[in-house]
């Protein structure tokens, strides 16, 4: 069973920082995309940041310059450093990975359970 485990969410004041982490485990051969999504109440899930092999990281305009995503492919891990947080960043944040699994001919789209980030004004 493949599992993505997220951590690092919490409650912070505007202007402060949080660091989210996600680690994948299971029958993973390799991961060719890592990213983060978020979903605020009453809104669609939206892309925050993502990176594929041989590509730089793409960021949503709303977080560019404030958030930094880092990949560790060898450890099947991805982090999201969130600085200068704003109340509008409040959402559940989800780790996302596209991975080749053992004995599979298709790329699997994997999701974490989500971690709550709340930013107060």
C-alpha positions in Angstrom: 0.0 0.0 0.0 1.4 3.4 -1.0 1.0 6.2 1.5 1.8 9.9 1.5 2.2 11.3 5.0 2.0 15.1 5.5 3.0 17.2 8.4 3.8 20.8 9.5 0.4 22.5 9.3 -0.8 24.7 12.1 -2.1 28.0 13.2 0.1 31.1 12.7 -0.2 34.9 12.6 0.0 36.7 9.3 3.6 37.3 8.3 4.9 34.2 10.0 6.1 31.0 8.4 5.4 27.3 8.2 7.1 24.4 6.6 5.1 21.5 5.3 6.6 18.1 4.6 5.4 15.0 2.7 7.0 11.6 2.6 5.9 8.8 0.4 6.3 5.1 1.2 5.3 1.8 -0.3 6.0 0.1 -3.6 7.3 3.1 -5.4 9.8 2.7 -8.2 10.2 6.4 -8.9 8.4 9.7 -8.6 8.3 11.9 -11.7 6.2 14.7 -10.3 5.9 16.2 -6.9 3.6 19.1 -5.9 1.3 20.7 -3.5 -2.4 21.7 -3.8 -4.6 23.5 -1.4 -8.4 23.8 -0.8 -10.0 26.6 1.1 -13.6 26.4 2.3 -16.1 26.8 -0.5 -13.4 26.8 -3.2 -12.0 24.3 -5.7 -8.7 22.6 -5.0 -6.0 24.6 -6.6 -2.4 24.1 -7.5 0.2 25.7 -5.3 3.5 24.4 -6.6 4.7 21.5 -8.7 7.8 20.1 -10.3 8.5 17.3 -12.7 11.9 15.7 -13.5 14.2 18.1 -15.4 11.9 21.0 -14.8 12.0 23.9 -12.4 9.2 24.4 -9.9 6.0 26.1 -11.0 4.2 28.3 -8.5 0.8 29.8 -8.4 1.0 33.5 -8.8 -0.6 34.0 -5.4 2.4 32.4 -3.7 5.3 33.1 -5.9 8.1 34.8 -4.1 6.8 33.6 -0.7 6.7 29.8 -1.0 9.5 27.5 -1.9 9.1 23.8 -2.8 12.0 21.5 -2.5 12.3 17.9 -3.7 14.3 15.0 -2.4 13.7 12.3 -5.0 16.1 9.8 -3.4 14.0 9.9 -0.2 10.6 10.3 -1.9 10.1 13.5 0.0 8.9 17.0 -0.8 8.6 20.1 1.4 6.9 23.5 1.1 8.4 26.4 2.9 5.8 29.0 3.3 7.0 32.5 4.3 5.1 35.8 4.8 1.8 33.9 5.2 -1.4 35.7 4.6 -4.9 35.0 5.8 -5.9 34.1 2.2 -3.4 31.2 2.5 -5.7 29.5 4.9 -6.6 26.1 3.5 -6.1 22.4 3.7 -2.8 21.6 1.9 -2.4 18.3 0.0 0.7 16.6 -1.1 0.5 15.2 -4.6 2.9 12.8 -6.4 2.8 11.1 -9.8 4.7 7.8 -9.3 5.6 4.6 -11.0 4.6 1.7 -8.8 6.1 -1.7 -8.8 4.4 -4.1 -11.2 2.3 -1.3 -12.7 2.4 0.0 -16.3 0.7 3.2 -15.4 1.7 6.3 -13.5 -0.3 6.5 -10.2 -1.7 9.8 -9.0 -1.1 9.9 -5.2 -2.5 12.2 -2.6 -1.8 12.9 1.0 -4.5 13.2 3.6 -4.2 16.9 3.9 -2.9 19.2 6.6 -4.6 22.3 7.8 -2.9 25.7 7.6 -4.7 28.6 9.3 -3.3 32.1 9.1 -4.9 34.7 11.4 -4.8 38.4 10.7 
